Amino acid sequence: MAMALKAVHVCDVPNLDQVPVNAALALCSTRFRAGVNDDKICECDIPKFLVVGHRGNGMNMLQSPDPRMKSIKENSILSFNEAAKFSIDFIEFDVQVTKDDYPVIYHDNFVLHEEKGVIVENRVTELALAEFLSYGPQKHPGSEGKPLYRKTKDGRFFEWKVEKDAPLCTLEEAFHNVDQSVGFNVELKFDDSIVYKEEELSRILKAILKVVFENAKGRQILFSSFQPDAARLIRKLQSTYPVYFLTNGGSEIYTDIRRNSLEEAIKLSLENGLQGIVSEVKAVFRNPGAVGRIKESKLSLMTYGQLNNVPEVAYMQHLMGVEGVIVDLVKEISESVSDLTHAKEGEEKSMYGEEDGKKEGKAKPQFSKDELSFLLKLIPELMIQA
């Protein structure tokens, strides 16, 4: 997508016809489940609706005209701690393992830099830790790293320049230097173009688990991965932390059919005792009935995608029973969700005879049936733009 969606508000648009009766499901409260085959509950509880910072305080889109998408270096300690200032529950970040078995935080499969006017690509997993950390800003004063570049889906290269730059980091450094109050959604990152053998997956995952178990110290952790066998194996290797399967729900088609629909995601999760699914948000709106099937299967559901940067889209999911959203506009969405959900809780309390007027904060916008109907019609239009 070449554009970044800006937050819009339903009050800025006209009302339309009535909302369908089944459009909004009951608000839900849940906990991370230890797996459908387990009687126990995993260590960490979740509130009614999670807000998760994508790659920290939001991913970088260097081609975007929106300055918020180029504000702070993604997947950095700086970005993680900036996100932790707001009312969020987790930060999400991507973990890969270097050739000398150090888990590092980086989204792209390749590190790009320029040599003699030519862009050179080095696969992250084929670099030693010292070489990986030699790119970008350096921790030590006076040291200068190799400038980083990024490549867009349409093949363009951009020098990775943001308003507030920061060094690359390891998973261990994140545990030591990120505000303890925020949980870690550790995405296990693998290259879609590679077919991994189980022993290779096991080596990578064990390296990550070693760092997690040695450094977590009570921090809330959840694992997620688009790689079906990685999700299956990380669940097999440990039962302390929940595992979610990431899927785009059919927006792209893969040779591995387990990745091609929400139905396949449910099947994979049930067969392997996973705790939940993280779906691209557009897949949920294209197939809203899947939300009920996921919850009937005793699985949790969260979503990711740029539509989640629209407050009303996030809140509509709250009404549908989705349990959390991964967002780039952390400040805007966390504040909006907090206002909406807290106001809703206040309304529910007053229904049971508790005193009104004691709850402080902004009032919840009164979503009429007409406005909810508009939201249902707005979302498909936004999906086309995205």
Steps between C-alpha positions, in 0.01 A plus 500: 500500500643836396301710743460495877146521627439793731265475793144602414199540722145388444363833617647660186269307268123474446277230646376218280232234535459261789765257612433126458386330820805272522763763418624550855560206729532518877809657651733225609751446773747217467835361606783344308419134487767235542360311203179318425645173625614646831306559821733769626512867409824662384672737740389829350153650508370746245249781548183535298674648197873503425682778320838383366765732358614378157881472495488721807353843439408414140666374186701726268359569153768714338289560188203628701411871510382451860783616732375270776618203293854642499518629855701242699711208379283188512607190695733703721534548876409866446179407318406236758536741792314775315207261448513399867413859598146445376216280616605185316538142613767357270752602240541276197838445338672264256773261613752322279813308598847583367734233370678497838168435679415844640132602481475851354205729437453587133207473262645463150668182382793702364712787629554749218788745474686685227849417375654708222163616379346152498241367747628180662266252670618275785267243652459563874535132589831476311661783696690463826371718783789749483443561130124535545552765769747690281211639291320820587568728799753369749474489879850632564566873446729566206415173327328516165299212356420414141189689377195278462259485206161340449328360195129545437276232350510681168881485490593854604789565741492760777774599739367413846471851641264574788458795734636308801748230401626226730739202493400148406453276802493143626214324675705488821552876491126550467439301817757705689412846370127516426248613760400191699133600497455414133467144373688357201322353199795315348439433131714209384613628162577266209547546125193393299723392211692242705385148588632434850589158636381422852853483641575849368178638647580330829850654514362848438213470746718356775738796466205737545352304790836500680504881502132521598526261793822658629369857484118514514484540881121518516448709187193398301600319181313358205642340186359532148609387156380481139710184464261214588770255605676761713172569683444127546854438621525793743183367662658155523826636646334695783166547675579807709397763245207512256553449127293671230492413131534799269299499178391745234188287464521451126606848383798327341516137390788274604599149400451403866120483527520546878568868432212569262189554712365560847347153489845347446635718782234364735580145396875546550450661839268227627718217374810641669360642823567864410331771702382730225514663159627837381328584173535779248204720588357504146458121514285537812272756338473292185406197711343629825341162569849364567513705822225287651660177380835603650341578835293181495832318455623664824768690309587866545502738204703813432556690176770699322499728195483867411123515540565467872635855492140625471346529850149401396631191323675392819188561705278312255724197556459544874124475448541194278696311766853542364731513800772735386651710222860550388541864397753749364342819632551397860416832666186565299354151516591427863337824614193445284452139611552597864236773477250274325541187711518681834189699419323179402599342833360807676172462315480134599563584866223763502258239364550302821422789731847643558527873534535703184724803471795360693681371194753746367628528147357565158150386422455218254360616167143378479499253212144479375381213285528733202863579582585135550341435162725764353803331653404171342482673162809712554725204575464336154585837340811529714590143409495597132733797569738275692 
